[in-house]
Amino acid sequence: MKRNFLLAIAVTALMVTSTIAQAADVTFSGQIRPRFNLDQDSSVNTNTSNVFDTRVRLNAKANVNENTEVFMQFQSIGSWGVNDADNNGTRQSNGGGGDQANDNLNDVGFHQAYLTLKNLQNTGLTAKIGRQEIVLEGHRIFGNTIWTQGAQSHDAVRMTHAGGNHTVEYAWIQANNVDDPTTLTNSNSSVHLIHTKTQGVLGGALAGYFTMTNDNSDATANEASTWFTLGARQAGKMAGLDYRVEYYHQLGDAGQIALDSGYGITGATSKGSSVARDANMLGIRVGKTFSNNASVTLWYDRLSGVDDDDQADGDWGAFDTMYDTGHKFYGYQDMYLNRSGTDSDYYGLQDIALKVNMPIKTGLLLKADLHHFRTATDLSGGDADAILTSLTDAAGEVNSAMSADLGTEIDLTLVNKYDANTNITLGYSHYWTTDTFGQVNGFGNEGSEANEGADWAYVMVDTKF
């Protein structure tokens, strides 16, 4: 009886939806993206793992009238055969495992659901209100992660004004909002963003960024931690070369993260303003695209890290990448995705990369990326003697020989455009580790036990309709 009742509701809903679609100019689209992964990490204590994960999306866009538009994107993600709930008790699998009945699963939610109001009150402003992806230019500070099946979206209000060659926008993001009446505390954080863009500058576009983050997510702190990011990005084409130059600086509060780091930063307490944030990021890219669409690109990225001067001066020098798409920048094996810099123990990151794209034939593209990673802090030249001494859980035999060399990664990708809607992608990556990598990158003080080299391969089918 229950099953028949639910079926009747589903049929009725479909019929009503079809009627509304005809009346309100509703269009539907979607995506299914299954992917098989083989992963052998750099620890000698783990075996090769394999995971089959999937993203499923259904999009509905309604042009209500000439000034109002609604977009909804349902999403379900998960791994094949997974029956267990995640740490929050919410099931994430697509229909559950093969041995599990699907009746009680609730694994579909809104990845995006927002309202767009055009020419708001005849001001020329466009307002986008609700859960939405915010992707700006090259995904550097704001991106959607591209690779991860769940992707990144925000609960936000976004106001945009475009005229001539200029675009100006403001966004307010509610990142976290949890009130606990039992302890009379709250865990709130929000981000304010101002973004500008001017076309026609040096063969491309110049973008400016300003963000203010109010973070009161740590209940032990007596005040919110407020910090800022400001910078600019110039990208375009000149003299037959593609180029990109960008720089960002961060300032404000960093007391809690400095205290948690264990580096003995002078004056660090849980009070945000006890330590000043002073960090930066530099990115440079130069590339050449040839007549057959083959391309070669050289780039250099530098994220600043903590050093002895920071410890002595009571500063925090590790750059926070915020909502960037690190998968696009720092190697496909995702060794350095943590936004606050813990994947390099806050020593920062240098990425020297060579990227080659080579079309093999129509619909078939081979890509090869080579990354060499180094810490931004000079670990062997005297810039980090004091902060290394501060570590109480360090493996001394590794620290005594630490250098800036974090290792080298190669990413090989073959993309087949199967048809107009489907891409089939095969990828293989290998990471040559170092003693420094084994010490700092996600394996605590395992040292040489995490210095075996890492391999990763995948096959992915991506169909959009």
N, C-alpha and C positions, 0 to 999 in steps of 0.2 A: 504494500500500500504506500509506504513512505517513498520507495523508489519511483513508483508511478506518479506520485504527487510532484516530486521534484522534477521529473521529466516533463510533466505538463507545464510547470512553471517555466522551465527552460525554453520550451517551444513557444509559449506565449511571449516570453521576453524577446525571443528572436524575431517574432512577427511584429511586435511593437517597435523594436529597434529598426527594422526594415522600413516601417511606415514613417518613423521619425527621420530616418536618413533621407528619404525622398523629400520630406517637407523642409528640412533644415540644412540641406547640402552637407551631409555627413559622408566622409570618405574613410575607408579602413585600409590599414596596411599592417605589416608585421615582419617578424624575423624569427628564424630558428637557427641556432648556432651550436651544434654538437662538436665536442673536441676531445680527442684522446691524448693523454699526456703520459710520458715516461720520464721519471725524475730520479736521478742518482746524485744526491747531494755530496758535499765535500767531506762528510764525516765518515770515518772508517767503521763507525758503530751502527750504521743504518744500511739497509738493503734498498735496491731499486724499487720504487713505488710506481703504480700506474693508477690513473684516475680518468674516468670518462665523465666530463661535466658538460652541462648544456644550459644555454639561455633560450628562453621562449618569450617573445613579445607580441602583443596585439595592440595596435594603435588605432585610436579613433579621433578624427579631427572634424569639428563642426564649425562651419562658417555661419554663425547665427545671423549676422547681418553685416553691413559694410564696415561697421566699427567694432564688432565683437566676435571673438574667436575662442573656441575651447579645444584644448588638446589633452587627451588622456592616453597614457601608455601603461598597460598592464604588463607585468613581468614576473616570470617564475624562473628561478635558477636552482641548480643542485647537481649532485653527483649520482650516477647510475648505481642502483642497488643499495643506496644508503637508507636505512630504516630509522636510525637514531635521530633524536632532536639535537639541535645545536645547544650551545651553552646557555642560551636564554629560554630554552624549552620550546622554541618555535621550529617546526619542521621546515626544512629547506629543499627537500628533494622533489624532483618532478614526478609526482604520482607515487612516490615511495619506492621501496625495494621490490624485487620480484616476488618476495614472500609476504608482502604486506597488502592488506586491503586498502583501497584508496578512499573509502567513504568519509573518513574523519580528517583527512589532510586539508590544511588551509595554507597553501604555499604560493598563492597568487596575491600580489600587492601592486600598488601604484609606484612605478619608478618615476614617472612624471604625471602631473595633473595640474594644469594651470589655465588661467583665464588671461586672454590678451585683449586689452582695450586700446584701440587705435585713435590717434588724434584726441587725446583726453582733454575734454572741455575746450576744444579748439586751440590747444596750446602747441600742437605738433608733437607732443609727447606720446610715446607708446609705453603702456604699463603691462608688465607680465607678472601675474600674481599667482603663487602656488609653488608646488614642488617642480623643480626644473633643473636641467643641466645648464651649467655656466661654463662655456668653453671660449676662451679668449685667445686670439692669434694662435700661437704654436703650442698651446697646452702648458705653458711654462709655470704660471702661478695658478691658473684656473683651467682645469681639464676634466674629462670624464673617465679617465684611466684607459680607455680604448680596449685593453686586453682583458681585464677582469670581467667575469660574466655579469656581476652585479652592477658594475659601473658606478659613477659618482653623480648624485643629484643633490639639490639643496632645497630647503624650505625657504623661499625668498620672495621679496618684492623687488622688481627690477624696472627702472625708468630709463628710457632711451630717447634721445633727441638727435635726429640726423638732418643735416642741411648742407648742401654744397659738398665740399670735400671733407667735412668734419662730422664726427659722431662723438657725442658725450653721453655717458650713462652713469647711473648710480644704482647700487644694489645693496639691500639690507638682507643678511642671511641669519636666520635663527639656527645656529649650529647645534645647540643643546639647551633643553629647558626642562629641568626636573626639580620639583619642589618636594621637600620631605617635611610634612607638618609635625612628625614625631620628634624630630631633632631641631626644628625651627631653622633649618638650613636649606639652601637651594644650590643647584648645580647648573649654572647657566653660562652660555657663551654665545657670542654673536660677532658678526663681521660686517663692517661697512666697507664698501668698495666704490671708488671713483675711477672710471676708465675713460680715456679719450683716445681718439684715433684721427689722424689727418692723412689723407691720400695725396699722392703726387710729390712726396719728399724723397729726393735722391733715388729716383727710380722705383719707389715703393711706398711704404706707409710707415709713419711714426706713431707709436702708441705710448701713452703715459699711464702709470698705475699709482694709486694710493689706496692702501687698506689700513683699517684700524680694527684690531681684534680686542674685544673685551672678554676676558676669560675668567669666569668665577666657578670653574668646574671642580676645583679642589676645595673640599669642605673645610680643610684645616687652615686655609689661608684666611687672614682677617680682612682682606680687601681684594677686589678684582685685579687681575693682572692685565694691563693694557699695553699693547705694543703695535708697532707700525711697520709697514713695508711701502717703500716708494721707489720708483725706478722708471725706466723707459726701454722700449724695444724698437729698433729700426730694422726693417727687412725689405729687400727688393732685388732688383737686377741692374747691374751696371757693367759696362764693358764686356758684355757677354757672360758675366759671372753672376750666379745667385749668391746672395750674402745675407747674413743676419748678425746683428750686434745688439746685446742687451745687458743691462746692469741694474741691480736692485740692491737697496740698502735697508737694513732693519735696525730699529732702535725702540726703546721703551723698556718694559719690565721683563725680567727673566729669573726672578728669585727662586721660584719653586723648582724649575728644571735644573738650575745651577746647584741647588741643594741636593736634589736627587742624584745628580751625576756622580757624586763622591770624589770630585776633583779638588776639594778644599778651596773653592772660590771664595775670596775674601768677603766676609759680611753676608754670605748667603743664608737666608732663612726662608720659611714658607711664605713670608710676605713678599709679594711680587716685586715691589719697588726696591728690595734690598740689593738686587743686582741689576745692572744696566745691560740691555741687549745692544751689541755692536757687531753686526754680521753683514756679509755681502755675498752677492752671487754675480759672476761674470760669464757670459756665453758668447762665443764667436764661431761663425760658420761661413765657409766659402766653398762654392761648388760650381761645377760646369756640367751642363746638359748638352748632349750632342744631337746631331740630326736624326739619328736612329732611336732617340729617346733614352739611350744609355747615359748614365751620369756618374760623376765622381765627386765626393764631398769630404772635406776636411773640417773637423771642428774641435773646439776646446771649451770645456766647461770647468768652472772652479767654484765650489761652494766652500766658504770659509769655515774654519774649525776653531776649537778651543786650544790655547797655548799657555805657556808660563806667564806671559804678560797679562792675559785675562785673569789668571789665578791671583796674581799680585794686585791688579788694579780693581778687582771686583766687577769684571765684565763677563759677558757671555758671547762667545764668538762664533757659535755654530748656527749656520743659516737654516731657517725653517722653510721648506719648499711648499708649504701650505697645501693647496689642492691641485698640484701639478700632476701631469701624466708621466711619472718617472719611467714607465715602461718604454716610452718613446725616446728617452734620452740616455738612460744609464744601463743599457744592455738588456736583452730580452730575458735573461735569467733572473732579473729582478732582485739582485743582491743588495740594492741600495734604495729601496722604496720608502723606508721610514722617514716621515716628513721632518722630524726633529733632529735626525742625524745619528741615531743610535746604531745604525748598521755599520758605521765606521768609528764607533765609540766617541762620537762628537769631534773627531779629528778633521772633519771636512772631507771633501772629495775633489780630486782632479780627474777629468775624463778626457783623454786624447784619443780621438776616433777617426777612422777612415771608413767611408761607406761607399759601396759600389752597387749600382743597379744596372743589370744587363738583360735587355729583352732577348729571348732565345728565338721566339717566333710569335706570331699573332696569338695573343691570349696566354702567353707563358713568359713569366718574368722571374729571373734569378737575382736575389739580393744577398750581398755579403757585407757584414759589419764587423770591424775589428776595433775593440776598445782596450786601452791600457789605463788602469785605474791606479791612482796614487792618493795618499792623504794630502790635504792642504797644509796641515801642520807638519813641520819637519821633525820627525820622531828621532832622528839620529844626529841632528846637528845642533843640539843644545836648546831648541825651542820648546821642548816638552819634558825636560828632566824632572821638573817639580811636579807636574801633573801625573807623570808615570809613577813617581815615588808615592803619590797619594793613593794609588790603587792598592787596596788590601787583598783583593782576590786574584791578583795577577799571577800568571805563571812566569816566574823569574827568568827561566832559561830562554823564554821567548822574548820577554821585554828587553833583556840585555842585548839582543841582536835585532831589535825592531828597526825597520826602515820605512820609508814612505811608500814602498811598493806593495800595492794591494792585489796585484795580479792582472791577468789579461783574459779577455773573453772574445770568442768568435761566434757570430750568429749567422747561420746560413738559412735562407728562406726561399722556397719555390712556390710561386703563386700561379695557379691556373684559373683563368676566367672561363669557367665551365660553360656558362651561358650568360644572358643579360642580367640574371638575378642571382647567380650563384658563383662564389669563389671557393676553390679548394686549395688549402694552404698546407704545405709540409715544411717543418722547421727542425733544425738541429743546432744546438749550442754546446760549446765546451768552455769551461773556465779553468785556466791554469792558476792555481792558488799559490800563496806565499806564506811564510811564517807569520807575517803581520796579519794577513787575511785570517788565518787560523785562529789568531788571538782575538781579533775584534769583531769579525763579521758573523754575528748571530749565534756563535757557539761558545760564548763565555770564555773560560780559561782552558778550553780543550787543547789549545796550542796545536801541536803536530797531529793530533787526532782528527783535526778538521782541516787537514792540508793534503787531501788525497786527489784533488781535482774533482770537478763536477760536470755532469752531462745531463742534457735535457732534450727531449724530442717530442714532437706533437704532429697530429694530423687534425685539421679543422675544416669543416664544411660550414659556409656562411651563406644562407639564403634569405633574401629580403623580397618582400612582395607588396 
